[in-house]
Amino acid sequence: MDVNDLRIPDRFERLRDAGSDTLSTIIVPVESMLDEIDDRFMDMRAADRGSMMLLRGISGAGKSTFLDTVGFFRQGIDTVRIGRNDDVGESLSNYGSSQPRIIVLEGREALRDSSRQEIEAAMHEINQFIRSDHGKNCLVVWPTNVEDLTSLLLSLGNELGREALFGVSEPITTFSGPRKSDYVRIAQQTVSALNDGASLDAIGVSAELASSLAGESETIGGYLARIRKAAIKAGAQVERLLTKERYRLWVVTASGNDVEGDVAGLTRGGFGSADIDRLLNSTGANVVSELKTYPDQIGILGTVLDAHIINLDMVCLLAVARTYGNSDLHKAMKNRGMQTGADKTAGKRLLESELGVLLQEKPLGTRRRGPKPGQNTKDAFAKLIEISQTNDGLLNDAIGRGLQEVGLIDSYATERSLGTELVFHSDIYCVKDGSPLRLELMWRQRTGRATIANYVLGKISNYGKAIGLLK
């Protein structure tokens, strides 16, 4: 996820296109208001007529969110809206229903939004509608956020016949939104649902900061706006340090045992993005204690670095070594009794590998597991690991050449310095479409989740120190 693509809307109108599946992971029930809705519909059924509710709450409290999502928590109730520029009478005639329905008058929350003449005409249309057979199952809700409009609507309603319009309930219902104790959870779910599974930490908002911002916020809308501002600020602080290069860090595991599940357990989303929370919780190495001293920086650093964790399988790596290895690599392989003839499947294997798929900017999706490598493959790969222990640059060079040969990158170099005051080198420096990408190869005979997490966090720490974010 690019920090510039961050999406944290603070108004429900910007969430409607997310789809009900996404919204259902974000929305939390406001139980007191759901109880009020239940009471209204029970009274309507008994009275055999519709009703009107004046819903008073300050801007950003979540009135639109609540009304649009009642159906998530109450089966059989749907919500429709009459837009600011729609004719109220005509819309109501189209919105009658044989099932319970909430009809929301949208964009009319203050007197400045509508003239008094428009408001009076709308109230007369609503009064006629809820008394008709067409509207007897409908609760018409007029959200307001100012006292003068609320008073005017109440006055007009009383003139039209208070209980016949509002029912026996209080005509004005106060909406304060979700509990403040739910703010952090709502923000986390919103960020995750709209940003490829990212956590608050991943956008530069630590748990401490998120809790502090909740205490400062009067409404959930205001809170989400503060979260967004903090995330943008955190991203900007990191990006200002990237003056020479927009660093991108992809860690590639090359292991003699199956680590596909371990890699999946340390990443999020369809593009193998490193999940800092999972990484920190997967190892007890010293690097974790060190990184936890930077709660506001470590998560956003992983995001800005575009950190990914990718696995390359043994069969692909052996094919690459045979086909794209230089004479020095092939000499080292022959000394160990290994085959060095070109493998005609090498290019296809690279293109279809996790690394190849991501370099083509495609999501990984559900990968088909091939047959498990046989003993000969395992023995041959063990010899590659022997080579990596004394000269992994030979193997890294073969991977870089292979990626270039099949068109996944434009050029490459091995052991390329980060170009910062602190001297660190990347295993493979790639250029793709004019932009740099640094690959770090983790060669191991056997590894597991904790070791991978330790390796990735170590690389993120090194990059963070090199660009000056971590001191």
N, C-alpha and C positions, 0 to 999 in steps of 0.2 A: 504493500500500500504506500503510495506517494503521499507525503504529508500535505501536499498541495491539493490532493483530491479528497481531503477530510470532509465528512458530511455529518454535521450535528445541528439539525434544524431545531429552533425553539418554538415554532408555530406548527400546529397540527396540519394546516393547509399544505405545508411542504412535505408532509409524510403520507398524504393520501395515495400517492402513486407507488408507495412501497409494497402494497399488496397485503391482504389479510394475514397470510402466513407470517410475514415479517412483523406486522403490527402486533400480532398475538404474542410475540416474544418480548415486546416492549411495554405494552399497556399493563398497568396494575389496577385492580378493582378499587373503586372508592365506595366502600360498603355502605356508608350512611346515605349517599346519594342513590345507590341501587335500591336501598330500602324505600326511599321516597318514591322512586319510579314504581316499585311494586305496589305501594299504597295507592298511587294515582290510578294505575290500571285496574286495580280491584274496585275502586270507587266508580270508575267509568263503566265497568261491566255491570255493577249493581244499578247504576243510574241509567244505563242504556244510552249514553251520549258521550261525546268526546269532551276534552278538557283543555285548558290553557295553563301554562306555567311561565311565570316570569323568573328567569334564572339569573340571579345577581352575583357577580364575582368580578374581581379586578382582572385587568388584561394580563394574560399569561398564566392564569390559575389552572387552565386546562379544561375550560367549559366545552370547547369544540371537540377536544379529544374524548372527553367522557361521553358526550352525546352520540358521537359517531361510532363508539365502540360498545355501547350498551349490549348489543347483540352478542358480543363475546362472552358475556356473563349471564345473560337472560335469554333463554332459548325462545325463538319465535317472535322476537321484537326486532324490527329493522328500522333504520334511520334514513330519512331523505332530507334534502336541503332545498330551501327556496333562496336562490341567489339574490344579491343586492339589486340587480337590474331586472329581476323577474317580476312579472305581475303577480301579486299575492293571490287575488281571487282566481285567476286562470290556473295558477299552479296548484292551489288547493283542490280545484275541481278535478285535476289529474292525479292527485295523490291520495284519494280516498282508498281505504283498504278494508278487506274483510278480516285481516289479521292485525294484531297490535302493531302500531307504527308511531314513531316519533318524527314529527315534522319540525325542522329547525329553520327559523328565519335568520338567515346569515347576513352579516355585514351591516347590521342595524343596531349596534350596541350603544350608540350615543346619539344625542339629538342632532349633532352636526351631520350624522350619516343620512338622516331622512327629515323631510319637512313635517311640520305638525299635520298638515293636510294629508300627507301620505300615511302618517301613523294612524290618524283617525280612520281613514279609508280601510287600512289593513285590519284594524281592530274590528270593524263592522263585518268584513269578509270572514274573519276568523270566527266571530260569534255565530254567523249564519252557518258556517261549515260544520262546527262541532255539534250544532243542534240537529243537523241533517243525518239521515241514514248513511250517507256517503262518508261522513266524518266521525261516526260514533265510536270507532275503534282507534281514533287518532289523538295523540297528545301533542298539541302545538306548543313549542317552546320558543320564547323570545329571550335570548341572552342579552344581558345589559351589563355595563361596567361603570355607569354613572348614575348619580342619585336623581338628577332632573328627569331623565328618560324613564327611570323606574317609577317615579311618582306620577308622571303623565300617563303611563300605561295603566297603572293601578286606578287612577282617577277615571279614565275612559272605561276600564273594565267594570268598575262599580256602577257607572251610569248605564252600562248595557245589561246589568244584572249579575252581580258579583258571583253568587254561588252557581248560577246557571252557566257562567263562563269558566270560573276557576275551580268549581267544585267546593267541597267543604274544607279542603286543605287550605293552609295559608297561601295566599296568591303569590307571595314573593318567597322564593327558595334561595337561600344563600349557599353559594358554592365556594369552598375554600381550597379545593383540589386535593391531590394525594397528600398523605402525611409526610412531614419533612423527613421522618426517619426512612422513608422510601426513596428519597431523592437520589442518593448515590446508586442504589440498585437500578433505578430507572435510567440514569445516565449511562451506567455500565451496559445495560441491555440495549439502549439506543445506539451507543457507539459500536458495540459488537455486531448488531444486526445490520447496520448501514455501512460498516467499514471492514468487511471481510473478516469478521471475528476478532477485531482488535480489542484490546483491553484499555482501560483508562491509563494504565501505566504506559502502554504502547504509544499513546498520543501525548505523553509528557505530563500526565496528571497523576500524582501519587495519591495513595489512599488518604494521607494526612491533608493534602491540599483539597481533595474532593470533599472531605468532611468539613473542612473550614469554609469552603465556598457554599456548602449547604446551609451553614449557620448564617451566612450573610444574605441569603436569598429569600425573598418574600413569596415567590411563586416558583413552580416547576419550570415555567418558561424562562424566568429570569435566571434560574440555576443553570439550565442548559446553555443559555447565552454566556454565562460566566465560564462554564466548562470549555466552550468553544474558544473563547478569548484566551484562556490559559493554554489550550493546546496550540493555538496559532502562535502565541508568544514563545512557547517552548520550541516549536519547530523553527521559528525565525532565528532564535538564539543559536541553534545548532547550525542552520544553513549559513549564517554569517561567518562561521568558522571554515566553511568549505569554499575558500576563495580560489584555490588552485584546481580543485577537482571535486566533482560530485561523486564521492566515494560510494560504491556499491559492493557489498560483501556477500558472497555466496559460498557457503561451506559445502564441500562435496565429500561424502563418506565413501571410502573404498575399503571394504572389509571382507575378510574370509568367512564371515558368518552372516546370516540373514538379519539385517537391521532395519528392514523396511518399516516394521511396526514401531520400532524405537524412534525412527525419524518422524513418522506420522504423529507420534505422541508428543513431539517437541515443536510441532508446527501447527499453523492454523490456516484455514481457507484453502482455496483450490490452487494456490500458487506456492505452497510450501513456505510461507512466511514464518520466520523464527518467532516463537511465542516466548517472550521474555519471562513471563510468570511461570510457565512450565519449565523453562530452563533453570530458573533459580530454585524451583522446588524439586528438581530432579538430581541435584548433586549437593554434597556437603563440603565441597572443596573450598579452599581458602578464598578463591576468586569471588565466591558468593558473598562472603562477609564484606569483602572490599567493595563490591558493586552496590551492596545494600546501603552504603554510606552516601550514595548518589541517587536517592529515590526519584527525584524530579528529572534526572537526566538519562538514566539507563534505558527506560522504556522508549522514550522518543528517539534515543540514539539508534536503537535497533530498527525503528521505523524509517528514520532518515537515511540510514545506511542501506535500506532495502534488503535487510538481512534475510537470507533463505538458507534452508538446510535440504540437501538433495542427496539421494543415494544413487551410486552407479554400481551395477551388479558385476560380479566376477567375470561372466562370459563376455560382456561388453568390454571390460577393461583389458582382458587378454587379447581380444580381437583388435583393439586399438593399438596395443603394444606391438603386435605382430605387423600390423599394416602401416602404422604411421611412426613407429619408432625409428630413431636415427641409428647410424652404424654403431655408435657406442652402446646404445641400449641393446641392440641385437647381439653384440659381442658378449655383453654381460648375460644375456639370456642363453646364448649357446654354451657359455661356460658352465651353465647349470643344467645343460641337457634339454633346453626348451626349444620348441618349434619357433621359427621366425618367418615362415612363409606368410605372405599377405592373406588375410581372411576376407573373402568377397562380401561377407555380411557386415563388416565393420562399420561402413558408412550408414547402413540402414539401422544398425543397432544404436549408433550415436543419435541419429535423428529421432528414434522412437524412445530413447532413454528419457528419464525424468529431466535431466539437464537439457537435452535436445528439445523436449516439449516446451519447457519454460523459456528457452532462448527463442523459440518461435512465438512466444507471448501467448501461449495457449494454456488453459488450466489443466492440471494433472488429471482430474476426474477419477473415475474408478479404473485402476490399472488391472489388466489381466496378468495374473501370476503365471510365469512360464514354468517349465519343469525344473525341479531342484537340480543344482549342479551335481554332477557325478564326482567320484573320488579323483579321477584324473584331472578334472577342472580344479578341484580344491588343491591338489598337489601342485599344479602349475601356478596357481595364484599365490600359494605360499612362497614360491620362488620369486615372484614379483615383489612380495613383501620384503624378502631378503634384500633385493636390489634397492627398494625404497629406503631401507635402514642406512644405507651408505651413500646413495645418490638418488634421492627422489626426484631431482630435477630432470633426469632422463625420462622418467615416466610422465612427469608433468608436461614436458615438451611434446611427448607423443599425443597427449590429450589435446593440447593447444593446436598442434598441427592438424589433428583429426577434425576438430571443430571448424578450423579454417577451410580445410579441404571440402567439407560437405556444405559449406556456405552458412554455417550458423553464426560465425563471427567474421569480421573483416581482417583482423590481424591479431597477433598475440606476442607476448614476450614472457619469459620466465624470470623469477626472482627480481621483480620490479619493485623498487623502493616506493614507499608512500609519498616521498618527496617532502617530508616534514622534518622538523628539528630532531625529533626522536626517530631513530632509524629502525624501521620495520620494513620487511619485504613481503610481497604477495607471491604465492606460488605461481599463479598464471595471471598475467595482466592482459585482458582482452579488450578489443575495441569493436563495438557493434553499432552500426548506424551512427558513427561519429562519437559515441558515448563510451566511457571506460566502464569496465566491469572486472572486479578482482575475484578470482577463484582461489579458495584455500582448500587443499586436498588433505584429507585425514586418512592416511594409509595405516591400516591395522590388520593384524592376523585375526584377532577377535576383538569386538568392542560391544558396548551396550549403552543404554540410555544415559546413565550417569556420566560415563566417559565422554560421550558425544556432547552432552550439555556442558561439561567442564571445558572441552575444547572450543566450542562455539563461544561461550562466555569469555574465555581467554582472548579469542580473536577480537570480539567486540570491545573488550577492555583495552586491548592494544590500539585499536583504531581510535577509540575515544581519547586515549592519552595522546596519541599522535596529533589529532586535530585540536587538542587543547580543551576538550569538554570535560574530561576527567583529569584531575590534578594528582 
